[in-house]
Amino acid sequence: MPSPGPHTVRMSDVMAGAVGLLESLETGLYLTDDTARIVWANSRAAELLRRPAADFQGHDAHDLLHRMPDGSCAPRSTCRLLQAALGRHPAINDEAWFARGDGTVLPVSWVTVPCMTGEQQLGGSVLFFERTPGVPLESPDWAAERLALVAETTMVLTSTLDAGKALRRLVRLVVPRLADWAVVDLRTDLAELRRVAVVHYIGGAYVNMEQFEGLMPPVSEDSMMPLSRVLRGGPPILVSPKDYQVPPDTSIAVIQRDLFVATGMSSAIIAPLRGPRGVLGALTVARSGCRPPFGPDDLALVDDIARRAGLAVDNAQLFERQRRVSETMQRHLLPALPVVAGMQAAVRYLPAPYASQVGGDWYDAFAIPDGSTMVAIGDVIGHDLQAAARMSQARNMLRAFAWALQDPPSLIVDRLEEALPHLSDDFLATLVLAKVSGRPGGPWRLKWTNAGHPPPLLVDAEGRADFLEAGSGLLVGSGVRRARADAGIELHPGSTLLLYTDGLVESAGEALTVGFARLARHAAALAQAPLGEFCDTLLEKVRPAEGEDDTALLALRVPSAAAGP
């Protein structure tokens, strides 16, 4: 069953990180939608314009802010900022005026660039700062470019919770706009230093520098070379070739010198990636050839970019640690590989790569007193600890009812639903509960009921794949009481039964029927493959690449007739 949990958690965590970074800007910032209405403003914008940040939301940006020097409304037909916002193209202006909440007018310089304000909505970001009337900026073009670069850096770093992906995007943003090449070194949770991104731009193209990436030597506590000093907590530093003409005092210095020589560095900046827990790594940007050397203004800009990168990395690392803890907890809540006498069995569980909390997907298999085996798979709605607790409660109660009652699967699920109000008033779940009966050598029979879950898939020895659509009913916890149905089928020698959760077949923007067809096609081709390979290949070939949801599989295979009793 599709769950709103992972989507909500992931986007809320991303936005929480984005808001923190945007609030840290020392310039005013507001975001507009595709009609130029303001959807968000940072606290600096509220301070500069003397109005609460909440008062910006929903207003037409032009009507609310854009003014002439005398305070009158700027004509919409000639407003450069409005034209840029509606035309979705970047623009700059070092002489403009914004209306304040107290009725005065603020002289500003602004830069606007298009940005995504929603998952599929293109809007714009406007950064502005107060200027002194009559005093021209020293370099208006560079000031605007710097604002644009900072804005784009913030968007890039908050667009993903994958630290490696964010940093690789970052280096391609600053190269070649700011430098000819860039490097990111990152401390890992194991206290190692790893060079995670190296990019070099020369001759109008990016050059592959992967030979310089990978594990780095330990950081020396005594080295006076620039990179080691920054990684120990030192300030950002301007570097020139002469800094590496002295004999290197550590292995890190040797690697850094070789990289500088290989890229022809003439000027560089090394800045720390700082987070709340200290220095997480370093960003190195460098120029070569005829480009002018870096100066103090560049040093401040790179330090600003590195500071934002450090906050993004810290957020991503915290998110990844939470994900690993959650995954470990989820795996411990799931049972070990079931043993089904006379049949092969395999299970797989794969968490969503970006889910920060425990999921509700589960499987189970256990023997009951009459010698049969019960198998189940399900999905409790939610992706949090409460969903995990409900999943564990439902699975344990299902086991208890199946063992004590030995009723058909439909009646066992009915008993579970009757007990749910005593567990929670908003429990929702899908599941398939099946009973496998038989003996080594066969015959084998399957009896099941389906509570709103994707249908089991049966693949025979010749590669014919059929979804078991019978026995379907409403999901558990819907509040609608209807008699559930059971369905039964004989399991022929060599056939494979697959129970799975919707993470295997469901993808955003794709019809569910496409996922089912993809599953049937690949499962049929794997009819003769070993059961472990059958499951692993389905996860690789069928599961959507974005992997937005957890995925659980439980597969049973009836021995072929040739295998004998």
C-alpha positions in Angstrom: 0.0 0.0 0.0 1.4 3.4 -0.8 2.3 5.3 2.3 2.6 9.1 2.7 5.2 8.5 5.3 8.5 8.4 3.4 7.5 11.3 1.1 6.6 13.5 4.0 9.6 12.7 6.1 12.1 13.1 3.4 10.8 16.4 2.1 10.3 17.8 5.6 13.9 16.9 6.5 15.2 18.5 3.3 13.2 21.6 3.8 14.3 21.9 7.4 17.9 21.9 6.3 17.1 24.3 3.5 15.4 26.8 5.8 18.3 26.7 8.2 20.7 27.6 5.5 18.6 30.2 3.9 18.0 31.8 7.3 21.7 32.1 7.7 22.1 34.4 4.7 23.3 37.9 5.6 21.2 39.2 2.7 17.4 39.4 2.3 15.8 36.6 0.4 12.3 35.8 -0.8 11.0 33.0 -3.0 8.2 33.4 -5.5 6.0 31.0 -7.4 5.4 30.9 -11.1 3.0 33.8 -10.9 5.5 36.0 -8.9 3.6 35.7 -5.7 5.8 35.4 -2.6 5.8 31.9 -0.9 8.6 32.5 1.7 10.9 35.1 3.0 13.9 34.8 5.4 14.3 36.7 8.6 16.8 39.1 7.1 14.3 40.2 4.5 11.8 40.8 7.3 14.4 42.9 9.2 15.4 45.0 6.2 11.8 45.6 5.1 10.4 46.1 8.6 7.5 43.7 8.3 6.9 40.2 9.7 8.1 37.3 7.5 4.6 35.9 7.5 3.2 39.1 6.0 5.1 38.4 2.8 3.3 35.1 2.0 0.7 35.1 -0.8 1.3 38.7 -1.9 2.2 39.7 -5.4 5.9 40.6 -5.0 5.6 43.6 -7.4 2.6 45.2 -5.8 4.0 44.7 -2.3 7.6 45.7 -2.8 8.7 47.2 -6.1 8.8 51.0 -5.9 10.1 54.1 -7.6 12.6 56.4 -5.7 9.7 58.6 -4.6 7.8 55.6 -3.1 5.2 55.3 -5.9 4.5 51.9 -7.4 6.8 50.9 -10.3 5.0 50.4 -13.6 4.5 46.7 -14.1 5.3 47.0 -17.8 8.9 48.3 -17.1 9.7 46.5 -13.9 12.9 44.5 -14.6 12.4 42.3 -11.6 8.9 41.3 -12.4 9.9 40.6 -16.0 12.8 38.4 -14.9 10.5 36.5 -12.5 7.8 35.8 -15.0 10.3 35.1 -17.8 12.2 32.7 -15.5 15.6 34.0 -16.3 18.4 35.4 -14.1 18.9 39.2 -13.7 20.7 41.7 -11.6 20.1 45.4 -10.7 22.2 47.5 -8.4 19.8 50.4 -8.2 16.2 49.6 -7.1 13.8 50.4 -4.3 11.6 48.2 -2.1 8.7 49.3 0.1 9.1 48.9 3.8 6.3 48.1 6.2 6.6 51.4 7.9 5.9 53.3 4.7 9.5 54.2 3.9 11.5 53.1 0.9 14.7 51.0 1.1 17.4 51.4 -1.6 18.5 47.9 -2.6 20.6 45.9 -5.1 19.1 42.6 -6.1 19.8 39.5 -8.1 17.2 36.9 -9.1 17.6 33.4 -10.4 14.9 30.7 -11.2 14.6 27.9 -8.7 12.2 25.0 -7.8 9.8 26.1 -5.1 8.0 22.7 -5.1 8.6 19.2 -6.4 7.4 20.3 -9.9 6.9 24.0 -9.6 9.4 26.5 -11.1 9.6 29.8 -9.3 12.2 32.4 -8.5 14.6 33.5 -5.7 15.3 37.1 -5.1 18.3 38.1 -3.0 18.7 41.8 -2.0 20.8 44.0 0.3 20.7 47.6 1.3 22.8 50.0 -0.6 23.9 53.5 0.1 22.2 56.0 -2.3 24.6 57.8 -4.6 27.5 55.4 -3.7 28.1 53.0 -6.6 29.2 49.5 -5.8 32.9 48.7 -6.4 32.0 45.9 -8.7 28.2 45.5 -9.3 28.6 42.6 -11.7 30.8 40.6 -9.3 28.5 41.4 -6.4 25.5 40.1 -8.3 27.4 37.1 -9.5 28.5 36.4 -5.9 24.9 36.6 -4.6 23.8 34.3 -7.4 26.5 31.8 -6.7 25.6 31.8 -3.0 21.9 31.3 -3.8 22.6 28.5 -6.2 25.0 26.9 -3.7 22.3 26.9 -1.0 19.8 25.3 -3.4 22.3 22.7 -4.6 23.3 21.7 -1.1 19.7 21.4 0.2 18.4 19.5 -2.9 19.4 16.1 -1.5 20.3 14.3 1.7 23.0 12.4 0.0 26.2 14.2 1.1 28.3 12.8 -1.7 25.9 13.8 -4.4 25.5 17.3 -2.9 29.2 17.8 -2.8 29.7 16.6 -6.4 27.1 19.0 -7.5 28.8 21.8 -5.6 32.2 21.4 -7.2 30.6 21.5 -10.6 28.9 24.7 -9.6 32.0 26.6 -8.5 34.0 25.2 -11.5 34.5 27.0 -13.8 32.6 30.0 -12.6 34.9 30.6 -9.7 37.9 28.3 -10.2 39.5 25.9 -12.7 39.3 23.0 -10.3 37.8 22.0 -7.0 38.4 19.3 -4.4 36.4 18.2 -1.4 37.9 16.2 1.5 35.5 14.7 4.0 35.9 13.1 7.4 33.9 9.9 7.7 32.2 8.5 10.8 35.2 6.1 11.2 37.4 9.2 11.6 39.0 8.6 8.2 39.7 11.3 5.7 38.3 10.6 2.2 38.7 12.7 -1.0 35.1 12.5 -2.3 35.1 14.9 -5.2 37.8 16.2 -7.6 36.8 18.2 -10.7 39.0 20.0 -13.2 37.8 22.2 -16.0 40.2 22.8 -18.9 39.7 23.4 -22.6 36.0 23.9 -22.3 35.4 20.5 -20.7 35.5 18.7 -17.4 38.5 16.3 -17.1 38.2 13.0 -15.2 40.2 13.2 -12.0 39.0 10.0 -10.3 42.6 8.9 -9.8 42.9 11.6 -7.1 39.8 10.4 -5.2 39.6 7.9 -2.4 41.0 7.3 1.1 43.5 9.8 2.3 46.3 9.4 4.9 45.5 10.4 8.5 45.6 14.1 9.4 48.8 15.0 11.2 48.5 17.0 14.4 51.9 18.7 13.8 51.9 19.5 10.1 52.1 23.1 9.1 51.0 22.5 5.6 47.8 24.4 4.6 45.4 21.5 4.2 46.3 19.9 7.5 46.0 23.2 9.3 42.5 23.7 7.9 41.4 20.2 8.8 42.6 20.7 12.3 40.3 23.7 12.7 42.3 26.5 11.2 40.7 29.4 9.2 40.4 29.5 5.4 43.7 30.2 3.7 45.0 31.6 0.5 47.6 29.2 -1.1 50.2 29.8 -3.8 52.7 27.4 -5.5 55.5 28.5 -3.1 53.6 27.0 -0.2 54.4 23.6 -1.7 57.9 24.2 -2.8 59.1 23.3 0.7 59.6 19.6 1.5 56.3 18.0 2.4 56.0 17.0 6.0 53.2 14.4 5.7 51.7 12.0 3.1 48.7 14.4 2.8 51.1 17.2 1.8 52.6 14.9 -0.9 49.2 14.1 -2.4 48.2 17.8 -2.3 51.5 18.8 -4.0 51.1 16.2 -6.7 47.5 17.4 -7.4 48.7 21.0 -7.6 51.4 20.0 -10.0 49.1 17.9 -12.2 46.6 20.8 -12.5 49.0 23.6 -12.8 47.7 25.5 -9.8 48.7 29.2 -9.7 46.4 30.3 -6.8 44.2 28.3 -4.4 41.9 28.7 -1.4 41.4 26.0 1.2 38.4 26.5 3.5 37.0 24.3 6.3 33.7 22.6 6.1 32.4 23.4 9.6 29.4 21.8 11.3 28.0 21.9 14.8 30.3 19.0 15.7 33.5 20.7 14.4 35.4 20.5 11.1 34.0 17.9 8.8 36.3 18.4 5.9 37.8 20.9 3.6 36.9 22.6 0.2 39.9 23.5 -2.0 39.3 25.6 -5.1 42.2 26.6 -7.4 43.0 28.6 -10.5 45.6 28.0 -13.1 46.9 29.5 -16.3 46.2 33.2 -16.9 43.3 33.7 -14.5 44.0 36.3 -11.8 45.0 35.0 -8.3 42.4 34.8 -5.6 42.0 37.8 -3.3 40.4 38.6 0.1 36.9 38.9 -1.4 37.3 35.5 -3.0 38.5 34.1 0.3 35.4 35.4 2.1 33.1 34.0 -0.6 34.7 30.5 -0.6 34.6 30.5 3.2 30.8 31.3 3.0 30.3 28.5 0.5 32.3 26.0 2.6 30.3 27.0 5.7 27.1 26.2 4.0 28.5 23.0 2.7 29.6 22.0 6.2 26.0 22.6 7.5 24.6 20.5 4.7 27.1 17.7 5.2 26.4 17.6 8.9 22.7 17.4 8.3 23.2 14.6 5.7 25.5 12.6 8.0 23.0 12.9 10.9 20.2 11.8 8.5 22.3 8.8 7.4 23.1 7.7 10.9 19.4 7.8 11.8 18.7 5.8 8.7 21.2 3.1 9.6 19.9 2.9 13.2 16.3 2.6 11.8 17.3 0.0 9.3 19.0 -2.1 12.0 15.9 -1.8 14.2 13.7 -2.8 11.3 15.8 -5.8 10.5 15.7 -7.0 14.1 11.9 -6.7 14.1 11.7 -9.1 11.2 12.1 -12.9 11.7 15.0 -15.0 10.5 14.8 -17.0 7.3 11.8 -19.2 7.6 12.2 -23.0 7.3 9.4 -24.7 5.4 9.8 -28.5 5.5 10.1 -29.9 2.0 10.3 -26.5 0.3 12.9 -23.9 -0.5 12.5 -20.5 1.0 14.1 -17.1 0.7 13.4 -13.6 2.1 14.8 -10.2 1.4 14.2 -6.8 3.0 15.5 -3.6 1.5 14.8 -0.2 3.1 14.1 2.9 1.2 17.5 4.6 0.6 16.3 8.0 1.9 13.8 7.0 4.6 15.1 8.4 7.9 12.6 6.4 10.0 11.6 2.8 10.5 9.2 1.4 7.9 6.1 -0.8 8.2 6.9 -3.5 5.7 7.2 -7.0 7.2 7.1 -10.7 6.4 6.6 -13.8 8.5 6.6 -17.6 8.2 5.9 -20.2 11.0 4.7 -23.7 11.5 1.3 -24.4 13.1 0.3 -27.5 15.1 -1.3 -29.4 12.1 2.0 -29.4 10.3 1.2 -26.7 7.8 3.2 -23.5 7.4 1.7 -20.0 7.6 3.3 -17.3 5.5 2.5 -13.6 5.6 3.6 -10.3 4.2 2.2 -6.9 4.9 2.7 -3.1 5.1 1.5 -1.0 8.0 0.9 2.5 6.9 3.5 4.9 8.3 7.3 5.3 8.5 8.0 6.0 12.1 8.6 4.1 15.4 4.8 4.0 15.9 4.4 2.2 12.6 7.2 -0.2 13.6 5.5 -1.0 16.9 2.2 -1.6 15.2 3.8 -3.8 12.7 5.4 -5.9 15.5 2.1 -6.1 17.4 0.1 -7.1 14.3 2.6 -9.8 13.3 2.7 -11.3 16.9 -1.1 -11.3 17.2 -1.5 -12.9 13.8 0.9 -15.6 14.9 -1.0 -16.2 18.1 -4.4 -16.4 16.3 -3.0 -18.7 13.6 -1.5 -21.1 16.2 -4.4 -21.2 18.6 -7.3 -21.2 16.1 -6.0 -23.0 13.1 -8.8 -21.4 11.1 -8.8 -20.5 7.4 -6.6 -17.4 6.7 -9.7 -15.2 6.2 -11.0 -15.9 9.7 -7.6 -15.3 11.3 -7.4 -11.9 9.6 -11.0 -11.2 10.9 -9.8 -11.9 14.4 -6.9 -9.6 14.0 -9.2 -6.8 12.8 -11.5 -7.3 15.8 -8.5 -6.9 18.1 -7.2 -3.7 16.4 -9.4 -1.2 18.3 -7.6 -2.3 21.5 -4.2 -1.5 19.9 -4.9 1.8 18.1 -7.7 3.9 16.7 -5.9 4.6 13.4 -4.3 1.3 12.5 -4.2 0.7 8.7 -2.4 -2.1 7.0 -2.4 -4.4 4.0 -1.4 -8.0 4.2 -1.6 -11.4 2.6 -1.9 -14.4 4.9 -1.5 -17.9 3.3 -1.4 -21.4 4.5 0.9 -23.9 2.8 0.1 -27.5 3.4 1.6 -30.7 2.0 4.5 -33.0 2.5 7.9 -33.6 1.0 7.3 -35.1 -2.4 3.9 -33.3 -2.7 1.2 -32.6 -3.4 1.3 -29.0 -2.0 -1.6 -26.7 -1.7 -1.9 -22.9 -1.0 -4.8 -21.3 0.7 -4.8 -17.5 1.2 -6.7 -14.3 1.8 -5.6 -10.8 0.7 -6.4 -7.7 2.6 -5.8 -4.9 0.1 -2.2 -6.0 -0.7 -0.5 -6.4 -4.1 -1.5 -9.9 -5.3 1.0 -12.8 -4.9 2.8 -14.0 -8.0 3.0 -17.7 -9.0 5.6 -18.7 -11.5 5.5 -22.3 -12.8 8.5 -24.4 -13.8 7.9 -23.5 -17.5 8.1 -19.8 -16.8 4.4 -18.9 -16.9 3.7 -16.1 -14.4 0.2 -15.4 -13.0 -0.9 -13.0 -10.3 -3.3 -14.6 -7.8 -6.1 -12.1 -7.8 -8.7 -14.2 -6.0 -9.3 -13.9 -2.3 -9.0 -10.1 -2.3 -10.7 -7.9 0.3 -10.4 -4.5 2.0 -7.3 -3.5 3.9 -7.1 -4.1 7.6 -8.4 -1.3 9.8 -10.7 0.3 7.2 -13.6 0.2 9.6 -15.8 -1.5 7.0 -16.9 -5.0 8.1 -17.3 -7.4 5.2 -16.8 -11.1 5.1 -13.4 -11.9 3.8 -12.8 -14.6 1.2 -10.3 -17.4 0.9 -8.8 -18.8 -2.3 -6.9 -21.9 -2.9 -4.7 -23.4 -5.6 -2.4 -26.4 -6.0 1.3 -25.7 -6.2 2.9 -27.8 -8.9 6.4 -29.1 -8.8 9.0 -26.5 -9.6 6.7 -23.6 -9.1 7.7 -20.5 -7.2 5.4 -18.4 -5.0 6.4 -14.8 -4.5 4.9 -12.5 -1.8 6.1 -8.9 -1.9 5.4 -5.3 -0.8 4.5 -2.5 -3.1 8.0 -1.0 -3.0 9.0 -3.6 -5.6 6.5 -2.4 -8.2 5.4 1.1 -7.4 7.1 4.2 -8.8 6.1 7.8 -8.8 4.8 9.0 -12.2 4.3 5.4 -13.5 1.1 3.4 -13.7 1.1 0.5 -11.2 0.2 -1.9 -14.1 3.6 -1.1 -15.6 5.4 -2.3 -12.4 3.3 -5.4 -12.3 4.1 -6.2 -16.0 7.8 -5.7 -15.3 7.7 -8.0 -12.3 5.9 -10.8 -14.2 8.3 -10.5 -17.1 11.4 -10.8 -15.0 10.0 -13.4 -12.7 9.1 -15.6 -15.6 12.6 -15.4 -17.0 14.0 -16.4 -13.6 11.8 -19.5 -13.2 14.8 -21.9 -13.2 17.2 -19.6 -11.4 18.3 -20.5 -7.8 15.8 -19.0 -5.3 18.4 -16.5 -3.9 19.3 -15.3 -7.3 15.6 -15.1 -8.2 15.0 -12.6 -5.3 18.2 -10.6 -5.8 17.6 -10.2 -9.5 14.0 -9.0 -9.0 15.2 -6.4 -6.6 17.9 -5.2 -9.1 15.7 -5.3 -12.2 12.2 -4.6 -11.0 12.4 -2.3 -8.1 12.3 1.3 -9.3 15.6 3.0 -9.4 14.6 5.8 -7.0 13.5 3.2 -4.5 11.1 5.5 -2.7 9.6 2.8 -0.4 10.8 -0.2 1.7 10.6 -3.5 -0.1 10.1 -7.0 1.4 10.1 -10.3 -0.4 9.2 -13.8 0.6 9.6 -16.6 -1.9 8.8 -20.3 -1.7 9.7 -22.9 -4.3 8.2 -26.4 -4.6 10.8 -29.0 -5.4 10.6 -30.3 -8.9 9.2 -33.8 -9.5 12.7 -35.0 -10.4 13.9 -34.1 -6.9 11.7 -36.8 -5.3 10.5 -37.0 -1.8 
